[in-house]
Amino acid sequence: MPARTASDLGLPHGKTMIVHAADGTRLHTEVFGPTDGYPVVLAHGITCSVRVWHEQIKDLSRDHRVIAYDHRGHGRSGVPSSTSFSLDHLAADLDAVLAATLRPGERAVIAGHSMGGIAISCWSDRFRDRVAERADGVALINTTTGELVEKIKLLRVPRALAGGRVAAARSMIRSLGGAPLVRGAQPGSRRFVQMMAVGADADPAITELVHELFAATPPAGRGAWARVLVDEVGRKYIDLTGLTVPTLVIGSAKDRLLPISQARKIAAAAPNLTKLVEMPGGHCAMLEYPGDVNRYLRELIAVATSGSASTRRMSS
């Protein structure tokens, strides 16, 4: 099945920008919507690309300037050497995109899904002085700040064998993360992506899209980021004390990759939580329930850009 194009997904025409990371890696970036619109920046998850945000881009770009980019090793961004993948790179790449796309003195609402949420959390820790300069608010969707493998629910084993489950999960993510695909048909890859990324009741078209994105991601990029997430987000938590702007947290009740307990932990640690949303479905809330996610993002934009953003909370 050929990969669907941007037009197949109903994406509006966007302006392509090439942002260069601090180490020179090319970061493919697209800007949608009115040039004078309030900026919303979108950071996707592992093995995805700009296209995974198509429902949000279609809606938000009607009256906002939507900026979306491909992480290094993904989509149309560059694939550097294996030593150029780390949480430091993830944070610095987001900082580079913000510096290149926001005007002097301009701030944005920044939303991240899964690894994109990790990028925001790492950025707020490593670039603390930039948070108030560049962000009015952030949305962390189906993401984590630590214990990524320990909480995973892809494998069911007796409690006594929990240690073996964690080891097996690490091995599975590492191997399938970097495995080359033959026309997207690597044995087990489709089932793995379905288990990892979507809820059991999701539209099959969502599974197809996520698998297309998985298959289109360069194996070197998939493998490198899988190792980073397993090794660097495995046992310790990212410090959120620098994330001082209004923060929306969205988790999903049937997310087997990053369970709802992760969203609750983030919400408890966020210094300026505006709302914790617990949705049904699996790991890709923005695809499974796009209307709800778009509404919550719009609410966050309204709160973040209000005069009393530091004290207001989103409506229930």
For each residue, the residues with C-beta under 8 A, 3 or more apart:
1: 184 208 212
2:
3: 212 215 216
4: 8 9 209 212
5: 8 9
6: 9 11 51 54
7: 10 11
8: 4 5
9: 4 5 6 51 54 209
10: 7 54 58
11: 6 7 14 32 51 54 57 58
12: 32 33 57 58 61
13: 32
14: 11 30 31 32 57
15: 30 31 32
16: 28 29 30
17: 29 30 31 100 101
18: 26 27 28 29
19: 26 27 29 69 96 97 100 101
20: 24 25 26 27 96
21: 24 25 26 27 72 89 92 93 96
22: 92 95 96
23: 80 84 89 92
24: 20 21
25: 20 21 72 77 78 80 84 89 93
26: 18 19 20 21 77 78
27: 18 19 20 21 69 70 71 72 77 78 93 96 97
28: 16 18 50 69 70 75 76 77
29: 16 17 18 19 67 68 69 70 97 100 101
30: 14 15 16 17 50 67 68 69
31: 14 15 17 65 66 67 101
32: 11 12 13 14 15 57 61 65 66 67 68
33: 12 37 60 61 62 63 64 65 66
34: 37 63 64 65
35: 65
36: 65
37: 33 34 61 63 64 65 66
38: 64 65 108 109 301 305
39: 64 65 66 67 101 102 106 107 108 109
40: 60 64 65 66 67 108 109 110 111 297 301
41: 67 68 69 97 98 101 108 109 110 111
42: 50 53 56 57 66 67 68 69 111 112 116
43: 68 69 71 94 110 111 112 113 115 116 117 119 120
44: 48 49 50 52 53 68 70 71 74 112 113 114 115 116
45: 48 52 113 114 115 116 117 142 284
46: 71 74 114 115 177 222 225 226 229
47: 74 177 193 213 214 217 222 225
48: 44 45 51 52 74 113 114 210 213 214 217
49: 44 52 70 74 75 76 213 216 217
50: 28 30 42 44 53 57 68 69 70 75
51: 6 9 11 48 54 75 209 213
52: 44 45 48 49 113 209 210 213 284 286 287
53: 42 44 50 56 57 68 113 286
54: 6 9 10 11 51 57 58
55: 58 59 286 287 290 293 294
56: 42 53 59 60 66 111 286 290 293 294 297
57: 11 12 14 32 42 50 53 54 60 61 66 68
58: 10 11 12 54 55 61 62
59: 55 56 62 290 294
60: 33 40 56 57 63 64 66 294 297 298
61: 12 32 33 37 57 58 64 65 66
62: 33 58 59
63: 33 34 37 60
64: 33 34 37 38 39 40 60 61 301
65: 31 32 33 34 35 36 37 38 39 40 61
66: 31 32 33 37 39 40 42 56 57 60 61
67: 29 30 31 32 39 40 41 42 97 101 108
68: 29 30 32 41 42 43 44 50 53 57
69: 19 27 28 29 30 41 42 43 50 77 93 97
70: 27 28 29 44 49 50 74 75 76 77
71: 27 43 44 46 74 75 77 90 93 115 116 119 221 225
72: 21 25 27 77 78 79 80 84 85 89 93 221
73: 77 78 79 80 85 217 218 220 221 222 224 225
74: 44 46 47 48 49 70 71 77 217 218 221 225
75: 28 49 50 51 70 71 216 217
76: 28 49 70
77: 25 26 27 28 69 70 71 72 73 74
78: 25 26 27 72 73
79: 72 73 218 220 221
80: 23 25 72 73 84 85
81: 84
82: 85 220 224
83:
84: 23 25 72 80 81 89
85: 72 73 80 82 89 221 224 225 227 228
86: 89 90 228 232
87: 90 91 118 122 228 232 233 238
88: 91 92 122 126
89: 21 23 25 72 84 85 86 92 93
90: 71 86 87 93 94 115 118 119 122 123 228
91: 87 88 94 95 119 122 123 125 126 127
92: 21 22 23 88 89 95 96 126
93: 21 25 27 69 71 72 89 90 96 97 119
94: 43 90 91 97 98 110 119 120 123
95: 22 91 92 98 99 123 127 130 134
96: 19 20 21 22 27 92 93 99 100
97: 19 27 29 41 67 69 93 94 100 101
98: 41 94 95 101 102 108 110 130 134
99: 95 96 102
100: 17 19 29 96 97
101: 17 19 29 31 39 41 67 97 98
102: 39 98 99 106 107 108 134
103: 106
104:
105:
106: 39 102 103
107: 39 102 133 134 135 136
108: 38 39 40 41 67 98 102 134 135 136
109: 38 39 40 41 135 136 137 138 139 297 300 301 304 305
110: 40 41 43 94 98 120 134 135 137 138 139
111: 40 41 42 43 56 116 138 139 141 297
112: 42 43 44 115 116 117 118 119 120 138 139 140 141 143
113: 43 44 45 48 52 53 116 117 141 142 143 284 285 286
114: 44 45 46 48 117 118 141 142 143 257 258 283
115: 43 44 45 46 71 90 112 118 119 143 225 229
116: 42 43 44 45 71 111 112 113 119 120 141 143
117: 43 45 112 113 114 120 121 140 141 142 143 144
118: 87 90 112 114 115 121 122 143 144 145 229 233 238
119: 43 71 90 91 93 94 112 115 116 122 123
120: 43 94 110 112 116 117 123 124 138 140 243
121: 117 118 124 125 140 143 145 238 240 243 266
122: 87 88 90 91 118 119 125 126 238
123: 90 91 94 95 119 120 126 127 130 131
124: 120 121 127 128 131 138 240 242 243
125: 91 121 122 128 238 239 240 241 242 243
126: 88 91 92 122 123
127: 91 95 123 124 130 131
128: 124 125 131 242
129: 132 133
130: 95 98 123 127 133 134 135
131: 123 124 127 128 134 135 242 243 244 245
132: 129 135 244 245
133: 107 129 130
134: 95 98 102 107 108 110 130 131
135: 107 108 109 110 130 131 132 138 245
136: 107 108 109 245 246 301 304 305 309
137: 109 110 245 246 247 248 274 300 301 303 304 309
138: 109 110 111 112 120 124 135 243 245 246 247 248
139: 109 110 111 112 247 248 249 250 296 297 300
140: 112 117 120 121 143 247 248 249 250 263 266 270
141: 111 112 113 114 116 117 250 285 286 293
142: 45 113 114 117 250 251 252 255 257 258 263 283 284 285
143: 112 113 114 115 116 117 118 121 140 258 262 263 266
144: 117 118 147 148 151 233 258 262 266
145: 118 121 233 237 238 240 262 265 266 269
146: 233 234 235 236 237 238
147: 144 150 151 233 234 235 237 262
148: 144 151 152 229 230 233 234 258
149: 152 166 169 170 173 230 234
150: 147 166 234 235
151: 144 147 148 258 259 261 262
152: 148 149 155 166 169 256 257 258 259
153: 156 256 257 259
154: 169 172 195 196 256 257
155: 152 165 168 169 172
156: 153 165
157: 161 162 164 165
158: 161 162
159: 162
160:
161: 157 158 164 165
162: 157 158 159 165 166
163: 166 167
164: 157 161 167 168
165: 155 156 157 161 162 168 169
166: 149 150 152 162 163 169 170
167: 163 164 170 171
168: 155 164 165 171 172
169: 149 152 154 155 165 166 172 173
170: 149 166 167 173 174 230 234
171: 167 168 174 175
172: 154 155 168 169 175 176 192
173: 149 169 170 176 177 226 229 230
174: 170 171 177 178 223 226 227 230
175: 171 172 178 179
176: 172 173 179 186 188 189 192 226
177: 46 47 173 174 222 223 225 226 227
178: 174 175 219 220 222 223 224 226 227
179: 175 176 186 189 219 223
180: 186 219
181: 184 185 186 189 214 215 219
182: 185 186
183: 215
184: 1 181 189 190 211 212 214 215 216
185: 181 182 189 190
186: 176 179 180 181 182 189 215
187:
188: 176 191 192
189: 176 179 181 184 185 186 192 193 211 214 215
190: 184 185 193 194 207 211
191: 188 194 195
192: 172 176 188 189 195 196
193: 47 189 190 196 197 207 210 211 214
194: 190 191 197 198 207 210 211
195: 154 191 192 256
196: 154 192 193 256 257 283
197: 193 194 207 210 257 282 283 284
198: 194 202 206 207 210 281 282 283 284 287 288
199: 202 252 254 255 280 281 282 283 288
200: 254 282
201: 281
202: 198 199 206 207 281 282 284 287 288
203: 206 207 288
204: 207 208
205: 208 209
206: 198 202 203 209 210 284 287 288
207: 190 193 194 197 198 202 203 204 210 211
208: 1 204 205 211 212
209: 4 9 51 52 205 206 212 213 287
210: 48 52 193 194 197 198 206 207 213 214 284 287
211: 184 189 190 193 194 207 208 214 215
212: 1 3 4 184 208 209 215 216
213: 47 48 49 51 52 209 210 216 217
214: 47 48 181 184 189 193 210 211 217 222
215: 3 181 183 184 186 189 211 212
216: 3 49 75 184 212 213
217: 47 48 49 73 74 75 213 214 221 222
218: 73 74 79 221 222
219: 178 179 180 181 222 223
220: 73 79 82 178 223 224
221: 71 72 73 74 79 85 217 218 224 225
222: 46 47 73 177 178 214 217 218 219 225 226
223: 174 177 178 179 219 220 226 227
224: 73 82 85 178 220 221 227 228
225: 46 47 71 73 74 85 115 177 221 222 228 229
226: 46 173 174 176 177 178 222 223 229 230
227: 85 174 177 178 223 224 230 231
228: 85 86 87 90 224 225 231 232 233
229: 46 115 118 148 173 225 226 232 233 234
230: 148 149 170 173 174 226 227 233 234
231: 227 228 234
232: 86 87 228 229
233: 87 118 144 145 146 147 148 228 229 230 238
234: 146 147 148 149 150 170 229 230 231
235: 146 147 150
236: 146
237: 145 146 147 269
238: 87 118 121 122 125 145 146 233
239: 125 242
240: 121 124 125 145 243 266 269 270 271
241: 125 271
242: 124 125 128 131 239
243: 120 121 124 125 131 138 240 247 270 271 272
244: 131 132 271 272
245: 131 132 135 136 137 138 272 304 309
246: 136 137 138 272 274 300 303 304 309 310 312
247: 137 138 139 140 243 270 271 272 273 274
248: 137 138 139 140 274 275 277 296 297 299 300 314
249: 139 140 263 266 267 270 273 275 276 277
250: 139 140 141 142 263 276 277 279 285 293 296
251: 142 255 258 259 260 262 263 264 276 277 278 279 285
252: 142 199 255 260 263 278 279 280 281 282 283 285 288
253: 260 278 279 280 281
254: 199 200 280 281 282
255: 142 199 251 252 258 259 260 281 282 283
256: 152 153 154 195 196 259 282 283
257: 114 142 152 153 154 196 197 283
258: 114 142 143 144 148 151 152 251 255 262 263 283
259: 151 152 153 251 255 256 262
260: 251 252 253 255 263 264 278
261: 151 264 265
262: 143 144 145 147 151 251 258 259 265 266
263: 140 142 143 249 250 251 252 258 260 266 267 276 278
264: 251 260 261 267 268 276
265: 145 261 262 268 269
266: 121 140 143 144 145 240 249 262 263 269 270
267: 249 263 264 270 273 276
268: 264 265
269: 145 237 240 265 266
270: 140 240 243 247 249 266 267 273
271: 240 241 243 244 247
272: 243 244 245 246 247 310
273: 247 249 267 270 276 313
274: 137 246 247 248 300 303 312 313 314
275: 248 249 296 299 300 313 314
276: 249 250 251 263 264 267 273
277: 248 249 250 251 292 296
278: 251 252 253 260 263
279: 250 251 252 253 285 289 292
280: 199 252 253 254 289
281: 198 199 201 202 252 253 254 255 284 285 288 289
282: 197 198 199 200 202 252 254 255 256 288
283: 114 142 196 197 198 199 252 255 256 257 258
284: 45 52 113 142 197 198 202 206 210 281 287 288
285: 113 141 142 250 251 252 279 281 288 289 292 293
286: 52 53 55 56 113 141 289 290 293
287: 52 55 198 202 206 209 210 284 290
288: 198 199 202 203 206 252 281 282 284 285
289: 279 280 281 285 286 292 293
290: 55 56 59 286 287 293 294
291: 294 295
292: 277 279 285 289 295 296
293: 55 56 141 250 285 286 289 290 296 297
294: 55 56 59 60 290 291 297 298
295: 291 292 298 299
296: 139 248 250 275 277 292 293 299 300 314
297: 40 56 60 109 111 139 248 293 294 300 301
298: 60 294 295 301 302
299: 248 275 295 296 302 303 314 315
300: 109 137 139 246 248 274 275 296 297 303 304 314
301: 38 40 64 109 136 137 297 298 304 305
302: 298 299 305 306
303: 137 246 274 299 300 306 309 312 313 314
304: 109 136 137 245 246 300 301 309
305: 38 109 136 301 302 309
306: 302 303 309 312
307:
308: 311 312
309: 136 137 245 246 303 304 305 306 312
310: 246 272
311: 308
312: 246 274 303 306 308 309
313: 273 274 275 303
314: 248 274 275 296 299 300 303
315: 299
316:
